[in-house]
């Protein structure tokens, strides 16, 4: 029995040491997980604040442009002129899109056509002018041949 008691004691000590080591490893892993979660939360917070910062910078710039576009500070004059030019290019492209919409998809150039509802389906825009294509009427001889057949 002494051998069994000795074996039992050694097994208990070994399992105790193993259990202590696994508890210690669990605690270390738990602390690492806590730190990773905290870092992720902080990084998400930083990203949110940077997004807020960018949004506010855009709003401040837009407000400044609206208020001072005609008389900007010398340091911002070039940027205000670039914004104005971009707005003008956008307006020109939007007008071109409207012209194309109103030309019943038959345009070969920019034109000033009336609304699509007023334009017949066979309208074609050439050199900025809308016109209805004239279809050639078959001559009387061709009509008679068709009727005879």
C-alpha positions as CSV (number, residue, x, y, z in Angstrom):
1,X,0.0,0.0,0.0
2,X,2.9,2.3,0.6
3,X,3.7,2.1,-3.1
4,X,0.1,2.9,-4.0
5,X,0.0,5.8,-1.6
6,X,3.4,7.0,-2.9
7,X,2.1,6.7,-6.5
8,X,-1.1,8.5,-5.6
9,X,0.8,11.3,-4.0
10,X,3.2,11.7,-7.0
11,X,0.2,11.5,-9.4
12,X,-1.6,14.2,-7.4
13,X,1.5,16.4,-7.3
14,X,2.0,16.0,-11.1
15,X,-1.6,16.7,-11.9
16,X,-1.6,19.6,-9.4
17,X,1.5,21.0,-11.2
18,X,-0.1,20.5,-14.6
19,X,-3.4,22.1,-13.3
20,X,-1.4,25.1,-11.9
21,X,0.4,25.5,-15.2
22,X,-2.8,25.4,-17.2
23,X,-4.5,27.9,-14.9
24,X,-1.4,30.1,-15.2
25,X,-1.5,29.8,-19.0
26,X,-5.2,30.6,-19.0
27,X,-4.6,33.7,-17.0
28,X,-1.9,34.8,-19.4
29,X,-4.1,34.2,-22.4
30,X,-7.0,35.9,-20.7
31,X,-4.8,39.0,-20.1
32,X,-3.6,38.9,-23.7
33,X,-7.2,38.7,-24.9
34,X,-8.2,41.6,-22.7
35,X,-5.3,43.7,-24.0
36,X,-6.1,42.9,-27.7
37,X,-9.8,43.8,-27.1
38,X,-8.7,47.1,-25.5
39,X,-6.4,47.9,-28.4
40,X,-9.1,47.1,-30.9
41,X,-11.6,49.3,-29.1
42,X,-9.0,52.2,-28.9
43,X,-8.2,51.8,-32.6
44,X,-11.9,51.9,-33.5
45,X,-12.3,55.0,-31.4
46,X,-9.3,56.6,-33.2
47,X,-10.7,55.7,-36.6
48,X,-14.1,57.2,-35.6
49,X,-12.5,60.4,-34.4
50,X,-10.4,60.7,-37.7
51,X,-13.6,60.3,-39.7
52,X,-15.3,63.0,-37.6
53,X,-12.2,65.2,-38.2
54,X,-12.3,64.7,-42.0
55,X,-16.1,65.3,-42.1
56,X,-15.7,68.6,-40.1
57,X,-12.8,69.7,-42.3
58,X,-15.0,69.3,-45.4
59,X,-17.9,71.1,-43.7
60,X,-15.6,74.0,-42.7
61,X,-14.2,74.2,-46.2
62,X,-17.6,74.2,-47.8
63,X,-18.8,76.9,-45.3
64,X,-15.8,79.0,-46.0
65,X,-16.2,78.7,-49.7
66,X,-19.9,79.7,-49.5
67,X,-19.1,82.7,-47.3
68,X,-15.9,84.0,-49.0
69,X,-15.7,82.6,-52.5
70,X,-15.9,86.1,-54.0
71,X,-13.3,87.6,-51.7
72,X,-11.2,84.8,-50.2
73,X,-8.1,85.1,-48.0
74,X,-4.9,85.3,-50.2
75,X,-3.8,81.9,-48.8
76,X,-7.0,80.2,-50.0
77,X,-7.6,82.2,-53.2
78,X,-6.2,79.4,-55.5
79,X,-8.2,76.7,-53.8
80,X,-11.4,78.8,-54.1
81,X,-10.8,79.4,-57.8
82,X,-10.3,75.7,-58.3
83,X,-13.5,74.9,-56.5
84,X,-15.4,77.4,-58.7
85,X,-13.9,76.0,-61.8
86,X,-14.9,72.5,-60.8
87,X,-18.5,73.6,-60.1
88,X,-18.5,75.2,-63.6
89,X,-17.2,72.0,-65.2
90,X,-19.9,70.0,-63.4
91,X,-22.6,72.4,-64.5
92,X,-21.4,72.1,-68.2
93,X,-21.4,68.3,-68.0
94,X,-24.9,68.2,-66.5
95,X,-26.2,70.5,-69.2
96,X,-24.6,68.2,-71.8
97,X,-26.3,65.2,-70.2
98,X,-29.7,67.1,-70.3
99,X,-29.2,67.8,-74.0
100,X,-28.5,64.2,-74.7
101,X,-31.6,63.1,-72.8
102,X,-33.7,65.5,-74.8
103,X,-32.4,64.3,-78.2
104,X,-34.2,61.0,-78.1
105,X,-30.9,59.1,-78.2
106,X,-30.4,59.9,-81.9
107,X,-27.9,62.8,-81.5
108,X,-24.5,63.0,-83.2
109,X,-23.7,66.4,-81.5
110,X,-24.8,68.7,-78.8
111,X,-28.1,70.1,-79.6
112,X,-31.0,72.1,-78.1
113,X,-34.0,69.7,-78.7
114,X,-37.4,70.1,-77.2
115,X,-38.6,67.7,-74.5
116,X,-38.6,64.0,-75.6
117,X,-42.4,63.9,-75.4
118,X,-42.6,66.5,-78.1
119,X,-40.0,64.9,-80.4
120,X,-41.2,62.2,-82.9
121,X,-39.4,58.9,-82.7
122,X,-37.7,59.4,-86.1
123,X,-36.1,62.7,-85.1
124,X,-32.4,63.0,-85.6
125,X,-30.1,65.7,-84.3
126,X,-27.3,66.8,-86.6
127,X,-25.0,69.7,-86.0
128,X,-27.1,70.9,-83.0
129,X,-30.4,71.0,-84.9
130,X,-33.2,68.5,-84.5
131,X,-35.1,67.4,-87.6
132,X,-37.4,64.6,-88.7
133,X,-35.7,62.3,-91.3
134,X,-37.5,62.2,-94.6
135,X,-38.2,58.7,-95.7
136,X,-38.0,58.1,-99.5
137,X,-41.4,57.2,-100.9
138,X,-41.2,54.4,-103.5
139,X,-42.0,55.5,-107.0
140,X,-45.4,54.5,-108.6
141,X,-43.8,51.8,-110.8
142,X,-42.4,50.0,-107.7
143,X,-45.8,50.3,-105.9
144,X,-47.6,48.8,-109.0
145,X,-45.1,45.9,-109.1
146,X,-45.7,45.1,-105.4
147,X,-49.5,45.3,-105.9
148,X,-49.4,43.0,-108.9
149,X,-47.4,40.3,-107.1
